[in-house]
């Protein structure tokens, strides 16, 4: 007989989610696949959907986008039996992400458009903010930079409304990269500073280091080597303090800045 416990209380599901939070996505997939096999015995879509969603997320995070898309499509099929616009909208965003990451621009955009309609109907501002930010990445990828800026700005407005600090941190960084790309360095600097602050507040040292890394490159580009050195020094401090892997590019930039400081009069 199938278990009557909610799926989130099953041992395999709980273990899978622990692995997810640790970033051990392949282990998460194995546990969640086992939980899914158990829950299929119930035949209850409402029990199967949350496992499929998380299995899809684990698969996407590990780079297995094909399997992730299969999970998300099955979720959408099951939602026809027990409709939920919020879950459907979130799933369409995730499905769009898999196609964006495969550079299938048109299919990704179609899923984002459908998700926007559903999330607007459901008044789900948290998911709408995530949608706009991911959609902005899509338009940036397709070289529609004005559209990307507009979507990132919409995402920031929604994230501020909902108090989504993680969304604000990520989106400020994404907007900064667009501004840096088009030469709007002052706007880019503001964005990266905001991103760094939000990543600090949420306790994400890797995100904070990336924002500082972007600032260092920006300052170096405008020949403000002193500020660039300060930022890259903070990057190294964060990586050392939290035992994060240090990209080779950081060492190259630090050495380049050291050389430039000795050559200046």
C-alpha positions as a printed NumPy array, in Angstrom:
array([[  0.   ,   0.   ,   0.   ],
       [  1.225,   3.512,  -0.825],
       [  2.176,   5.771,   2.064],
       [ -0.466,   8.202,   3.352],
       [  2.177,  10.655,   4.534],
       [  2.518,  13.896,   2.555],
       [  5.352,  13.545,   0.013],
       [  7.427,  16.233,   1.736],
       [  7.542,  14.032,   4.853],
       [  8.999,  11.006,   3.094],
       [ 12.619,  10.2  ,   3.934],
       [ 13.737,  10.2  ,   0.312],
       [ 12.11 ,  13.563,  -0.417],
       [ 13.622,  15.181,   2.686],
       [ 17.063,  13.785,   1.894],
       [ 16.746,  14.977,  -1.693],
       [ 15.942,  18.503,  -0.565],
       [ 18.919,  18.492,   1.823],
       [ 21.182,  17.571,  -1.089],
       [ 19.552,  20.324,  -3.169],
       [ 20.352,  22.977,  -0.556],
       [ 23.932,  21.716,  -0.403],
       [ 24.277,  21.975,  -4.177],
       [ 24.709,  18.196,  -4.529],
       [ 22.304,  17.954,  -7.428],
       [ 23.073,  14.453,  -8.695],
       [ 22.471,  12.997,  -5.23 ],
       [ 19.286,  15.077,  -5.009],
       [ 18.095,  13.625,  -8.316],
       [ 18.576,  10.06 ,  -7.083],
       [ 16.627,  10.668,  -3.869],
       [ 13.832,  12.593,  -5.569],
       [ 13.548,   9.93 ,  -8.285],
       [ 13.068,   7.344,  -5.538],
       [ 10.44 ,   9.525,  -3.849],
       [  8.685,   9.933,  -7.205],
       [  8.54 ,   6.163,  -7.76 ],
       [  6.921,   5.803,  -4.341],
       [  4.362,   8.534,  -4.966],
       [  3.35 ,   7.261,  -8.399],
       [  1.691,   4.392,  -6.56 ],
       [ -0.822,   6.831,  -5.071],
       [ -1.922,   8.095,  -8.486],
       [ -2.611,  11.455,  -6.813],
       [ -1.42 ,  14.388,  -8.994],
       [ -1.269,  16.765,  -6.028],
       [  1.291,  14.466,  -4.38 ],
       [  3.329,  13.826,  -7.526],
       [  3.588,  17.448,  -8.722],
       [  5.827,  18.854,  -5.923],
       [  8.292,  15.992,  -6.341],
       [  8.394,  16.393, -10.118],
       [  8.982,  20.139,  -9.762],
       [ 11.935,  19.671,  -7.437],
       [ 13.301,  16.804,  -9.524],
       [ 13.126,  19.094, -12.551],
       [ 14.96 ,  21.832, -10.646],
       [ 17.678,  19.403,  -9.518],
       [ 18.081,  18.113, -13.07 ],
       [ 18.292,  21.651, -14.487],
       [ 20.873,  22.657, -11.875],
       [ 23.038,  19.645, -12.747],
       [ 22.893,  20.514, -16.461],
       [ 20.446,  17.756, -17.44 ],
       [ 18.048,  20.151, -19.164],
       [ 16.347,  17.468, -21.261],
       [ 15.242,  15.55 , -18.161],
       [ 14.269,  18.803, -16.446],
       [ 12.025,  19.73 , -19.392],
       [ 10.397,  16.275, -19.243],
       [  9.599,  16.787, -15.549],
       [  8.135,  20.246, -16.149],
       [  6.   ,  19.02 , -19.053],
       [  4.614,  16.222, -16.906],
       [  3.77 ,  18.779, -14.21 ],
       [  1.814,  20.832, -16.757],
       [ -0.038,  17.701, -17.906],
       [ -0.959,  16.797, -14.319],
       [ -2.14 ,  20.348, -13.651],
       [ -4.939,  19.78 , -16.148],
       [ -6.387,  17.398, -13.55 ],
       [ -5.931,  19.791, -10.613],
       [ -5.449,  23.331, -12.013],
       [ -3.258,  25.807, -10.15 ],
       [ -2.234,  28.945, -12.047],
       [  0.579,  29.745,  -9.627],
       [  2.278,  26.37 , -10.044],
       [  1.589,  26.381, -13.785],
       [  3.176,  29.829, -14.139],
       [  6.257,  28.848, -12.144],
       [  6.612,  25.66 , -14.178],
       [  6.366,  27.551, -17.466],
       [  9.118,  29.912, -16.281],
       [ 11.311,  26.919, -15.434],
       [ 10.545,  25.295, -18.777],
       [ 11.377,  28.549, -20.552],
       [ 14.69 ,  28.645, -18.695],
       [ 15.689,  25.234, -20.06 ],
       [ 15.14 ,  26.458, -23.618],
       [ 16.891,  29.79 , -22.944],
       [ 19.927,  27.908, -21.661],
       [ 19.868,  25.84 , -24.868],
       [ 19.754,  29.108, -26.855],
       [ 16.286,  28.303, -28.214],
       [ 15.18 ,  31.929, -27.991],
       [ 11.75 ,  31.732, -29.621],
       [ 10.496,  28.727, -27.652],
       [ 11.776,  30.208, -24.407],
       [ 10.034,  33.503, -25.149],
       [  6.762,  31.677, -25.895],
       [  6.861,  29.948, -22.502],
       [  7.67 ,  33.221, -20.729],
       [  4.74 ,  34.954, -22.431],
       [  2.356,  32.188, -21.372],
       [  3.745,  32.302, -17.826],
       [  3.264,  36.084, -17.692],
       [ -0.451,  35.72 , -18.463],
       [ -0.985,  33.073, -15.777],
       [  1.023,  34.847, -13.085],
       [ -0.764,  38.131, -13.811],
       [ -4.118,  36.379, -13.324],
       [ -2.935,  34.806, -10.081],
       [ -1.394,  38.033,  -8.754],
       [  1.785,  36.119,  -7.858],
       [  4.278,  38.966,  -7.566],
       [  7.173,  36.842,  -6.296],
       [  7.056,  34.587,  -9.353],
       [  6.446,  37.554, -11.67 ],
       [  9.648,  39.165, -10.453],
       [ 11.593,  35.968, -11.15 ],
       [  9.949,  35.724, -14.58 ],
       [ 10.893,  39.29 , -15.56 ],
       [ 14.497,  38.769, -14.456],
       [ 14.869,  35.532, -16.443],
       [ 13.091,  37.06 , -19.414],
       [ 15.568,  39.934, -19.261],
       [ 18.389,  37.412, -19.565],
       [ 16.697,  36.013, -22.66 ],
       [ 16.451,  39.43 , -24.324],
       [ 20.058,  40.166, -23.394],
       [ 21.029,  36.859, -25.005],
       [ 19.163,  37.827, -28.181],
       [ 20.893,  41.252, -28.243],
       [ 17.643,  43.124, -27.479],
       [ 19.384,  45.164, -24.801],
       [ 16.747,  47.892, -24.434],
       [ 14.141,  45.185, -23.789],
       [ 16.484,  43.516, -21.33 ],
       [ 16.907,  46.761, -19.373],
       [ 13.142,  47.286, -19.302],
       [ 12.508,  43.74 , -18.029],
       [ 15.248,  43.906, -15.377],
       [ 13.804,  47.229, -14.196],
       [ 10.334,  45.668, -13.955],
       [ 11.821,  42.772, -12.006],
       [ 13.477,  45.18 ,  -9.553],
       [ 10.188,  47.006,  -8.986],
       [  8.405,  43.742,  -8.202],
       [ 11.245,  42.401,  -6.034],
       [ 11.191,  45.628,  -4.006],
       [  7.442,  45.283,  -3.546],
       [  7.745,  41.713,  -2.26 ],
       [ 10.996,  42.223,  -0.346],
       [ 12.773,  39.531,  -2.352],
       [ 16.4  ,  40.219,  -1.393],
       [ 17.773,  37.314,  -3.439],
       [ 15.885,  38.534,  -6.493],
       [ 17.156,  42.072,  -5.972],
       [ 20.758,  40.905,  -5.623],
       [ 20.693,  38.799,  -8.788],
       [ 18.769,  41.329, -10.878],
       [ 20.92 ,  44.324,  -9.926],
       [ 23.938,  42.312, -11.074],
       [ 22.256,  41.357, -14.353],
       [ 21.225,  44.947, -15.05 ],
       [ 24.756,  46.122, -14.26 ],
       [ 26.198,  43.779, -16.872],
       [ 23.908,  45.202, -19.551],
       [ 24.829,  48.77 , -18.666],
       [ 28.533,  47.866, -18.658],
       [ 28.155,  46.272, -22.058],
       [ 26.646,  49.409, -23.612],
       [ 29.208,  51.689, -21.964],
       [ 26.887,  53.198, -19.33 ],
       [ 29.54 ,  52.731, -16.679],
       [ 28.048,  55.054, -14.073],
       [ 24.738,  53.156, -14.128],
       [ 26.645,  49.86 , -14.089],
       [ 28.646,  50.96 , -11.042],
       [ 25.453,  51.796,  -9.149],
       [ 23.924,  48.431, -10.044],
       [ 26.974,  46.411,  -8.982],
       [ 27.193,  48.312,  -5.688],
       [ 23.535,  47.527,  -4.968],
       [ 24.09 ,  43.877,  -5.944],
       [ 27.088,  43.604,  -3.616],
       [ 25.093,  45.081,  -0.724],
       [ 22.135,  42.74 ,  -1.213],
       [ 24.366,  39.673,  -1.552],
       [ 26.06 ,  40.701,   1.716],
       [ 22.692,  41.047,   3.46 ],
       [ 21.498,  37.596,   2.401],
       [ 24.822,  35.958,   3.297],
       [ 25.881,  34.952,  -0.218],
       [ 29.665,  35.447,  -0.357],
       [ 29.972,  33.987,  -3.861],
       [ 27.423,  36.48 ,  -5.182],
       [ 29.068,  39.345,  -3.316],
       [ 32.457,  38.371,  -4.747],
       [ 31.052,  38.289,  -8.276],
       [ 29.553,  41.785,  -7.887],
       [ 32.883,  43.094,  -6.584],
       [ 34.675,  41.35 ,  -9.444],
       [ 32.444,  43.199, -11.914],
       [ 33.19 ,  46.482, -10.134],
       [ 36.929,  45.794, -10.297],
       [ 36.729,  45.259, -14.055],
       [ 34.669,  48.411, -14.439],
       [ 37.142,  50.518, -12.464],
       [ 40.104,  49.048, -14.321],
       [ 38.444,  49.898, -17.619],
       [ 38.256,  53.554, -16.637],
       [ 41.838,  53.498, -15.295],
       [ 40.802,  53.878, -11.651],
       [ 43.305,  51.226, -10.58 ],
       [ 43.167,  52.068,  -6.883],
       [ 39.458,  51.27 ,  -6.627],
       [ 39.951,  48.223,  -8.849],
       [ 42.655,  46.897,  -6.465],
       [ 40.422,  47.509,  -3.453],
       [ 37.601,  45.493,  -5.043],
       [ 39.778,  42.584,  -6.156],
       [ 41.379,  42.469,  -2.695],
       [ 37.905,  42.113,  -1.17 ],
       [ 37.198,  39.327,  -3.667],
       [ 40.26 ,  37.415,  -2.472],
       [ 39.3  ,  38.031,   1.169],
       [ 35.831,  36.556,   0.587],
       [ 37.196,  33.515,  -1.21 ],
       [ 39.741,  32.896,   1.55 ],
       [ 37.278,  33.449,   4.394],
       [ 34.596,  31.168,   2.954],
       [ 36.948,  28.705,   1.226],
       [ 35.497,  29.371,  -2.213],
       [ 37.337,  28.211,  -5.35 ],
       [ 39.319,  31.125,  -6.807],
       [ 39.085,  31.584, -10.593],
       [ 42.384,  31.945, -12.437],
       [ 41.127,  35.235, -13.882],
       [ 41.244,  36.799, -10.394],
       [ 44.965,  36.044, -10.079],
       [ 45.616,  37.415, -13.559],
       [ 43.755,  40.647, -12.801],
       [ 45.443,  41.113,  -9.425],
       [ 48.884,  40.701, -10.979],
       [ 47.977,  43.059, -13.795],
       [ 46.855,  45.702, -11.297],
       [ 50.044,  45.258,  -9.271],
       [ 52.133,  45.841, -12.389],
       [ 50.103,  48.908, -13.336],
       [ 50.622,  50.417,  -9.866],
       [ 54.424,  50.07 , -10.134],
       [ 54.457,  51.644, -13.587],
       [ 52.494,  54.719, -12.592],
       [ 54.539,  57.856, -11.802]])
